[in-house]
Amino acid sequence: MTDKKTYKTIISVDELAEHLHDTNWVILDARFTLDDENWGQNQYLAGHISGAHYANLATDLSGTVIPGHTGRRPLPPIEVFTNTLSQWGIGPDTQVVVYDASGGLMAASRTWWMLRWLGHDAVAVLDGGWPLWLASGNSTDTEVPTPTPAAFVAKERPDFIATVAQVDNVRQNPEWAVFDSRSEAGFHGGGIYHDPVRGHIQGARLADRANTLDSDGRFRTPQALRQHYTDLLGDVPIEQTIFYCGSGVTAAQNLLAVVHAGLGNAKHYVGSWSEWITDPSRPVEL
């Protein structure tokens, strides 16, 4: 790399602007909304950070939904995602930066987590995302770049993932913590739902992913986040902590914030609520 510093959690708009034309950097635009799955790509075509490729949550960052078995956003097969990353030009030494329009919530943190799941640590979420990039007066582009393919080498970290069986096994174990990353309203069955059953996994606690951000849409300081999670976890070690959400996307915001706080790697129940409820025998509560 032209700069020996590696960004592994978040990166500021000023830092990205300094490296905008570095040849060994790849920028991904992960803007998305659940209400209109074409919105993110349309926004990307209307304007994006120069050189960015569009990372589509529905097609690039998710696998095939199997009704009655998977959640709404299962992971793609490793070989498929590896090929996608290679086509974007991401190799072993590439610095990746990913952004969205929601401070990382949709779906930049998911992209960050997926790269780390496959062993690539040089990936960071743009702090403040697209809104702060615009507000800072940085330039945008409508040109869709042609990537130079690279050879991404996947080194899966299976311990990053919690299966539905593991969640069921530890959800009421006091030595473990299972956290629902949705809002308090969603946790208790209120608000807008994209699933046919309301509530949360019995035994789960609440860790609203929005509490990772300040009012300006940027991440809270590592010190503030460390205190936030210490208060939530008590004596439970981060290695025995599992985060989930509705579909397996916004929980990644907590996973990123935990690493940014210097606490280590928690586990991600990717299937999340939308997988949990495919079996009516799995206990739920409001």
C-alpha positions as CSV (number, residue, x, y, z in Angstrom):
1,M,0.0,0.0,0.0
2,T,1.0,3.6,-0.5
3,D,0.2,4.2,3.2
4,K,1.3,1.7,5.8
5,K,-1.7,2.5,8.0
6,T,-4.5,-0.1,7.7
7,Y,-8.0,0.9,8.5
8,K,-9.9,-1.9,10.2
9,T,-13.0,-0.4,11.8
10,I,-14.0,3.1,10.7
11,I,-12.4,5.8,8.5
12,S,-13.2,9.5,8.4
13,V,-14.3,11.4,5.3
14,D,-11.1,13.4,5.4
15,E,-8.9,10.3,5.6
16,L,-10.8,8.7,2.6
17,A,-10.5,11.9,0.6
18,E,-6.7,11.7,1.0
19,H,-6.6,8.2,-0.4
20,L,-9.3,8.6,-3.0
21,H,-7.1,7.7,-5.9
22,D,-4.8,5.2,-4.3
23,T,-4.6,2.2,-6.6
24,N,-4.7,-0.4,-3.9
25,W,-7.9,0.9,-2.3
26,V,-11.4,-0.3,-3.3
27,I,-14.5,1.7,-2.3
28,L,-17.9,0.0,-2.1
29,D,-21.2,1.8,-2.0
30,A,-23.7,-0.3,0.0
31,R,-26.7,2.0,0.1
32,F,-29.9,0.1,0.5
33,T,-33.5,0.3,1.9
34,L,-35.9,-2.5,2.7
35,D,-38.8,-0.5,1.4
36,D,-37.4,-0.3,-2.2
37,E,-34.7,-2.7,-3.1
38,N,-33.8,-0.7,-6.2
39,W,-33.4,2.5,-4.3
40,G,-29.7,2.0,-3.5
41,Q,-28.6,1.2,-7.0
42,N,-30.6,4.1,-8.4
43,Q,-29.0,6.4,-5.9
44,Y,-25.6,5.0,-6.8
45,L,-26.2,5.7,-10.5
46,A,-27.3,9.2,-9.7
47,G,-24.1,10.0,-7.8
48,H,-21.5,8.2,-5.7
49,I,-18.0,8.6,-4.3
50,S,-15.5,8.6,-7.2
51,G,-14.3,5.0,-8.1
52,A,-16.9,3.3,-5.9
53,H,-18.5,0.0,-7.0
54,Y,-22.1,-0.8,-6.0
55,A,-22.5,-3.6,-3.4
56,N,-26.1,-4.8,-3.6
57,L,-27.4,-6.3,-0.4
58,A,-30.0,-8.3,-2.2
59,T,-27.7,-9.8,-4.8
60,D,-24.1,-9.4,-3.9
61,L,-24.2,-9.7,-0.1
62,S,-27.0,-12.3,0.3
63,G,-27.6,-15.8,-0.8
64,T,-30.7,-17.6,-1.9
65,V,-33.6,-17.6,0.5
66,I,-35.0,-21.0,1.2
67,P,-38.6,-20.5,2.5
68,G,-39.2,-22.1,5.8
69,H,-35.5,-22.6,6.4
70,T,-33.3,-19.5,6.1
71,G,-33.7,-16.0,7.2
72,R,-34.4,-13.1,4.8
73,R,-30.7,-12.4,4.1
74,P,-28.6,-15.6,4.3
75,L,-25.0,-15.4,3.4
76,P,-24.0,-16.3,-0.1
77,P,-21.9,-19.4,-0.7
78,I,-18.2,-18.6,0.1
79,E,-17.1,-19.4,-3.4
80,V,-19.7,-17.0,-4.9
81,F,-18.8,-14.1,-2.6
82,T,-15.1,-14.7,-3.1
83,N,-15.7,-14.3,-6.9
84,T,-17.6,-11.1,-6.3
85,L,-14.8,-9.7,-4.2
86,S,-12.3,-10.7,-6.8
87,Q,-14.3,-9.0,-9.5
88,W,-14.4,-5.8,-7.5
89,G,-10.6,-5.9,-7.5
90,I,-10.1,-6.9,-3.8
91,G,-6.9,-8.9,-3.3
92,P,-5.1,-9.9,-0.1
93,D,-3.4,-6.4,0.4
94,T,-6.3,-4.2,-0.7
95,Q,-7.7,-1.6,1.7
96,V,-11.5,-1.6,1.4
97,V,-13.8,1.2,2.4
98,V,-17.5,0.8,2.4
99,Y,-20.3,3.3,3.0
100,D,-24.1,3.7,3.0
101,A,-26.6,6.4,3.8
102,S,-27.3,5.4,7.3
103,G,-24.0,5.6,9.3
104,G,-23.2,2.0,8.5
105,L,-26.6,0.5,9.5
106,M,-27.7,-0.4,6.0
107,A,-25.6,-2.2,4.8
108,A,-22.0,-1.0,5.1
109,S,-21.4,-2.8,8.4
110,R,-22.8,-6.1,7.0
111,T,-20.2,-5.7,4.1
112,W,-17.5,-5.0,6.7
113,W,-18.4,-8.0,8.7
114,M,-18.6,-10.3,5.7
115,L,-15.1,-9.4,4.6
116,R,-13.7,-10.0,8.1
117,W,-15.6,-13.3,8.2
118,L,-13.6,-14.4,5.2
119,G,-10.3,-13.2,6.8
120,H,-9.9,-9.7,5.3
121,D,-9.2,-7.3,8.1
122,A,-8.2,-4.2,6.0
123,V,-11.8,-3.0,5.7
124,A,-13.4,0.1,7.2
125,V,-16.8,1.7,7.3
126,L,-16.9,5.4,6.3
127,D,-17.8,7.3,9.5
128,G,-21.0,9.4,8.8
129,G,-21.4,7.7,5.4
130,W,-22.7,9.3,2.3
131,P,-24.5,12.2,4.1
132,L,-21.3,13.4,5.8
133,W,-19.3,12.9,2.6
134,L,-21.7,15.3,0.8
135,A,-21.9,17.7,3.8
136,S,-18.1,17.9,3.8
137,G,-18.1,19.2,0.3
138,N,-16.3,16.2,-1.2
139,S,-16.7,15.5,-4.9
140,T,-19.1,12.9,-6.3
141,D,-19.2,11.0,-9.6
142,T,-21.8,9.3,-11.9
143,E,-19.3,7.2,-13.8
144,V,-19.5,3.4,-13.2
145,P,-15.9,2.3,-13.0
146,T,-14.5,-0.8,-14.6
147,P,-12.7,-2.8,-11.9
148,T,-9.4,-4.5,-12.4
149,P,-10.1,-8.1,-11.1
150,A,-7.9,-9.4,-8.3
151,A,-7.5,-12.8,-6.6
152,F,-9.4,-12.7,-3.3
153,V,-8.3,-15.5,-1.0
154,A,-11.0,-16.5,1.5
155,K,-9.9,-17.7,4.9
156,E,-13.1,-18.4,6.7
157,R,-13.5,-17.7,10.4
158,P,-16.3,-20.0,11.4
159,D,-16.2,-18.9,15.0
160,F,-17.6,-15.5,13.8
161,I,-20.9,-17.2,13.3
162,A,-23.5,-18.5,15.7
163,T,-25.9,-21.1,14.4
164,V,-29.6,-21.3,15.3
165,A,-28.8,-24.4,17.3
166,Q,-26.1,-22.6,19.3
167,V,-28.4,-19.7,20.0
168,D,-31.1,-22.0,21.2
169,N,-28.6,-23.8,23.4
170,V,-27.2,-20.7,25.2
171,R,-30.0,-18.1,25.1
172,Q,-30.8,-18.7,28.8
173,N,-27.3,-19.5,29.9
174,P,-26.1,-16.7,32.3
175,E,-22.5,-17.2,31.0
176,W,-23.7,-16.2,27.6
177,A,-25.5,-13.1,26.2
178,V,-27.8,-13.1,23.2
179,F,-28.6,-9.6,22.1
180,D,-31.4,-8.4,19.8
181,S,-30.1,-5.4,17.8
182,R,-33.4,-3.9,16.8
183,S,-35.1,-1.0,18.5
184,E,-36.9,-1.3,21.8
185,A,-40.2,-1.1,20.0
186,G,-39.2,-3.9,17.6
187,F,-37.9,-6.0,20.5
188,H,-41.3,-5.8,22.1
189,G,-43.2,-6.5,18.9
190,G,-44.0,-2.9,17.9
191,G,-43.2,-0.7,14.9
192,I,-42.8,-1.8,11.3
193,Y,-42.2,-5.5,10.9
194,H,-41.0,-7.4,7.8
195,D,-41.7,-10.8,9.3
196,P,-45.0,-12.5,10.1
197,V,-44.3,-13.0,13.8
198,R,-43.6,-10.3,16.3
199,G,-41.4,-10.3,19.4
200,H,-37.9,-11.6,20.1
201,I,-36.0,-14.8,20.9
202,Q,-36.9,-15.9,24.4
203,G,-34.0,-15.1,26.7
204,A,-32.5,-12.4,24.5
205,R,-31.5,-9.0,25.8
206,L,-31.7,-5.7,23.9
207,A,-28.8,-3.8,22.4
208,D,-30.3,-1.3,19.9
209,R,-27.8,-0.9,17.1
210,A,-28.7,2.7,16.7
211,N,-27.0,3.4,20.1
212,T,-23.7,2.9,18.4
213,L,-24.0,6.3,16.7
214,D,-24.0,9.9,18.0
215,S,-26.7,12.3,16.9
216,D,-24.6,13.4,13.9
217,G,-24.6,9.9,12.5
218,R,-21.0,9.1,13.4
219,F,-19.8,6.4,15.6
220,R,-19.4,7.1,19.3
221,T,-15.9,7.2,20.6
222,P,-14.2,3.8,21.4
223,Q,-14.3,4.8,25.1
224,A,-18.0,5.5,25.1
225,L,-18.7,2.3,23.2
226,R,-16.6,0.3,25.6
227,Q,-18.6,1.6,28.5
228,H,-21.9,1.0,26.6
229,Y,-21.1,-2.6,26.1
230,T,-19.5,-3.2,29.5
231,D,-22.8,-2.0,31.0
232,L,-24.8,-4.4,28.8
233,L,-22.5,-7.4,29.2
234,G,-21.6,-7.4,32.8
235,D,-19.3,-10.3,33.3
236,V,-20.1,-12.1,30.1
237,P,-17.0,-12.2,27.8
238,I,-17.3,-10.9,24.3
239,E,-16.5,-14.3,22.8
240,Q,-19.7,-15.6,24.4
241,T,-21.8,-12.8,23.1
242,I,-24.2,-13.2,20.1
243,F,-25.9,-10.4,18.2
244,Y,-28.9,-10.8,15.9
245,C,-31.5,-8.5,14.3
246,G,-34.5,-9.0,12.0
247,S,-32.7,-10.3,8.9
248,G,-29.0,-10.4,9.7
249,V,-28.1,-7.0,8.4
250,T,-28.2,-4.3,11.1
251,A,-26.8,-6.5,13.8
252,A,-23.5,-6.0,12.1
253,Q,-23.5,-2.5,13.4
254,N,-23.1,-3.8,16.9
255,L,-20.4,-6.2,15.7
256,L,-18.4,-3.4,14.2
257,A,-18.9,-1.1,17.3
258,V,-17.6,-3.9,19.6
259,V,-14.4,-4.2,17.6
260,H,-14.1,-0.4,17.4
261,A,-14.4,-0.3,21.2
262,G,-11.4,-2.7,21.4
263,L,-13.4,-5.5,23.0
264,G,-12.8,-8.2,20.4
265,N,-15.1,-10.3,18.2
266,A,-18.6,-11.2,19.2
267,K,-20.6,-13.8,17.2
268,H,-23.2,-13.0,14.5
269,Y,-26.4,-15.0,14.3
270,V,-26.9,-14.3,10.6
271,G,-30.2,-16.1,10.3
272,S,-31.6,-13.8,13.0
273,W,-35.3,-13.4,13.9
274,S,-36.5,-14.2,10.4
275,E,-34.8,-17.6,10.6
276,W,-35.7,-18.2,14.2
277,I,-39.5,-18.0,13.5
278,T,-39.4,-20.5,10.6
279,D,-39.8,-23.2,13.3
280,P,-42.9,-22.6,15.4
281,S,-41.5,-24.7,18.2
282,R,-38.7,-22.1,18.9
283,P,-39.8,-20.0,21.9
284,V,-40.5,-16.3,21.4
285,E,-41.6,-13.5,23.8
286,L,-42.7,-9.9,23.7
